[in-house]
Every structure is written in structure tokens, then in C-alpha cells.
Amino acid sequence: MTGQGSNGDRQSPIDIAPERFRAAGHAMIDRIADLLAGMRERKVTTGLSAKEIRDLMGASAGMPEDGSEFEGLLERMTELLTRHSLYNGHPKFLGYITSSPAPVGMLADLLAAAVNPNVGAWTLSPVATEIESQTIRWIAELLDYPPTCSGVLVSGGNMANFVGFYTALRSVFPRDSDARTPQRMARATVYASTETHTWIEKAIDLFGLPPDGLRSIRVDPERRLVMADLKEKLVTDVKNGRIPVAVVGSAGTVSTGAIDPLPAMAEFCRAHHVWFHVDGAYGGFAAMVKTAPKDICGLSLADSVAIDPHKWLYAPIEAGCALVRDPELHRAAYSCHPPYYNFGEEVTNYFDYGPQNSRGFRALKVWMGLSQVGRRGYERLLADDMALAQELYDRFAKDANFEVATLGLSIVTFRYIPPEYRGRTNDPTTEEYLNKLNKALQARLEVSGEVFVSNAVIEGRYLLRACIVNFRTTSQDIAEIPAIITRHGKQVDEELRIGRAVGNRRH
Ligand SMILES: Cc1ncc(COP(=O)(O)O)c(C=O)c1O
């Protein structure tokens, strides 16, 4: 199909006449509004297998030689996605650290795509760049981070951590300096607890640190970094000629929501002149909540911070943010001006602050959320998520079918224990069976679509993990969850005993 729209004498197969765009767009928005209105009545996921999904969407079809009417395509894709997806906007989606998406962010993304500013350079995105700058300032304000900091929006937590990490690296090994020799780089070392998210391993590899460049620091029973181990490792390394690049703290670890002793880490780093980076991708925004553990305030002392609006500001994916205390060091790490770049120096060009060149207008959905909800609104939303996590923890703690393990920020870890195994944990055969059972139970819950949880592995125990970054979850949802998991737990336990293969993930 060609000629869907026309521009003067040019028949364009890609343009769409305004009246057709308007009609199809309105119809799509109606369908999205229906999706939101009926979210609670759906299953979290349909539990379809990869093959079933491929069949539904016609995955085996080849690349079309000729196009089709866009209305039909939009209708088909709206139907496919609104009927067969996993909905992280469902009140009982508590898996991973993926939030329910704010509706205002959905509209913002559409608007951003329509205007399509390239937020790499100010000239190409005058309004959008200023909106991104204001968004970054507001995020810093929420965290009590210095307003003089620089920042950049990126795709998510991994990238935000990479931005901070790379700035730290370039502060020690500047790009065009004698300090940056292979011999010196081979001595570079980074310090982070064993609970740090996997981005750290990728960063070591991507940014050319030596394979032995990561010092994994022990954690205490609350999964927080042990200061004594950090001190001992770093001081010994320096004596042995290693070059510390950064110490990394977590403001909300990915598995259990633990908060490292950030103020003590900041002080230690200052005394040893080492860059302090905080991964607050998940938990950082809890710094504005009065009931959050006190150590979270140490985030404001970091040299760089990673923080994700697409986690606890509920922005639709993708939106991460890196903040850097010293804008000059931040810019020096990334700035690159070939002779053919003719962009003004007196304005912010975001290509100077991160690895991306052309950049989308992520800031709009974050700005809209911040403006719609305000600081007080977010404080209440986050406090509610944390209170719901406490409620869930308390329910599991007094339910004989469960053993609770941890509660941190809005993450609860626990496991299902059938009656005959209670009081027998720590026995290796029991532990082995409980691991198998809970792993199978997680998969069964996933297929059931009644509630979606993920998992954590702590000291060899396979645990279920509920992470509440969901503004739709209510106390009633929390109250229903133990009974749902117990029902499936009993069934999976029975099936395992009689040796029947249980319904694993249907990939
Ligand atoms: C503490 C922490 N850091 C980094 C990440 C990675 O974030 P993303 O998946 O947005 O890249 C996560 C993801 O859950 C996280 O919890």
C-alpha cells in the first residue's frame, strides 16, 4: 500500500493524512484507557509460551514487500499487546524492580515522539534540553544532592551507573594524559559489596579494568557492606601499588533493598581521596521518605549517583539518571568536539555528558510525573509502597506456611515451607528440596497470572521476592497474596512428590 498521505505532489508511503492520524490515534487512546480501567480484572500475565506468542503474531511471516494500511496494523498491534502482555501496571505485579507506569508518562512519550527533539545538542532541542536540565535539578533536589551538580538522563540503572563509573575512571586516568598508561590501568581497582548489581562486572569489562580489578567486599547479616573489610582491602591494595578508582555503595540493593553504610563510606572515601559512587537505581528516591533507614542520607555525599525514574518515580521504561557532583569532571570524561561540530559552548549539549550522541526526550515523562505528583505526592507513594512491604512481611511472618528472610525498603524475601519440613530447615536434604520447590513455585505463579514475584538467593536458599514499586497495589492485594501462594505451593509440592513434571516457565 502506498500513498497513505501526500505532501503536495509527493505521494508518501509513510506519511499519514491528519484526519486519519487523528481517528486512529483517538481509537488507540480509547483502547489504552480501557486497558487501564480493567487492569485489576486481568491476569498479570497470560502465561503463553514463546511458541504460542510467535503463532499469535505471525512470527514466521517474511518481511513484507509492500506495505499495509496503518489503521489495520495499529488495531492488530493494540489488540496483541493489550491482550497478551505481561502487565507491570497490574496491582499484583511484584516481580523485579519494574514499576507500574504512570499514565501521564504514557502520554508524555507520545508527545515526545511527535515533536522528536534530538536532545544531544541544545540547538536541536532547545525546549527539551531545558526541560531535561530542570528535571535533573529537581531530582537532585529530591535527594538533597548539591544543586550545582551535573547530570544526564539515560536508559536505566546500568547506564546511569556506567556514566558515574566512567567519570570516576577518567578522573583518575584522564583521557589525554600520561597517567593513562596500560601499566597503570593494570593496577586499577574498584570496591563494591558482594550484593552489588551485576552492572559492576560489566563496567569492569567494558571500561578496560584488569580482570582482578573488582574487590568484592563482605556483607553483614543485613546484607550491608562491612566497613572493616573495605578498609582492610583498600589500604592493603594501596600499599601494594594498586590504584583505587572508586568505592561503590548501594542505596537499596537489588536483591533485598539493603542500604550500605553510606555516610561512613563517604567519610572513608574523602579521607583516602577515592571517588565515591552510589548506586541508588532502585532505592535512591527513598531518601525523601522519613521512615527510610537513616544511612540513605549518605547518598547526598557521593561523587556520583545512579538513580532510576523508571523504578521509583514510576516513569514508563526507559528512564535512568546519573548525577555527578563535579560538572567539570563529568564533562571532561565525555566531551568530544570534532571540527565539524558547530554547537554553542554557552548552552548545555547533552552529548558532552554521556555516551549517547543522538538522544531521545526521556525527560518529558519524568518532568510530567514530577509536576503532576510533586514532592509530597511522591513521598507518600514511596512511603505507601514501603508500608505495604511491611504488611506483607508481617503476614508471612505469622503464617505457618512461610518463612520470612528479609525486609528492606519495599522488598520482602520469603519462602513457602510445607508442614512436614517446618522445624527441619538447615538439614541439607530439606534445603535442597525447599530450593527445588520454591523455584518450581515461582515458575508456577508466573504462569498462573494471579500474582507475580521474582526470586533472590541468599546463602544458598532460594527465596521468593516481592518488590513493591507499584502505585496500584493495595492492602487488599497484600492480604490475598499468602493464600494464593499457599494454594499453588501445596499443589507444586504434591506434584514434586509424585514425580510429576511441574509447569515450568513455558519458553
Ligand atoms: C540496584 C540496582 N542497580 C542497577 C539496576 C539496573 O537497572 P536497569 O535494569 O534499569 O538497567 C537495578 C535493576 O533492578 C538495580 O536494582
The ligand as a Tripos MOL2 file, in Angstrom:
@<TRIPOS>MOLECULE
LIG
   16    16     1     0     0
SMALL
NO_CHARGES

@<TRIPOS>ATOM
      1 C1         20.3860   -1.5270   42.4900 C.3       1 LIG1
      2 C2         20.2260   -1.6570   41.0080 C.ar      1 LIG1
      3 N1         21.1830   -1.1960   40.1840 N.ar      1 LIG1
      4 C3         21.0970   -1.2870   38.8490 C.ar      1 LIG1
      5 C4         19.9990   -1.8790   38.2640 C.ar      1 LIG1
      6 C5         19.9010   -1.9630   36.7610 C.3       1 LIG1
      7 O1         18.8870   -1.1050   36.3260 O.3       1 LIG1
      8 P1         18.3060   -1.2050   34.8400 P.3       1 LIG1
      9 O2         17.6510   -2.5370   34.7560 O.co2     1 LIG1
     10 O3         17.3700   -0.0610   34.7460 O.co2     1 LIG1
     11 O4         19.4680   -1.0860   33.9110 O.co2     1 LIG1
     12 C6         18.9800   -2.4030   39.0740 C.ar      1 LIG1
     13 C7         17.8370   -3.0840   38.4870 C.2       1 LIG1
     14 O5         16.9540   -3.5610   39.1390 O.2       1 LIG1
     15 C8         19.0930   -2.2730   40.4770 C.ar      1 LIG1
     16 O6         18.1380   -2.7210   41.2920 O.3       1 LIG1
@<TRIPOS>BOND
     1     1     2 1
     2     2     3 ar
     3     2    15 ar
     4     3     4 ar
     5     4     5 ar
     6     5     6 1
     7     5    12 ar
     8     6     7 1
     9     7     8 1
    10     8     9 2
    11     8    10 1
    12     8    11 1
    13    12    13 1
    14    12    15 ar
    15    13    14 2
    16    15    16 1
@<TRIPOS>SUBSTRUCTURE
     1 LIG1         1 GROUP 0 **** ****
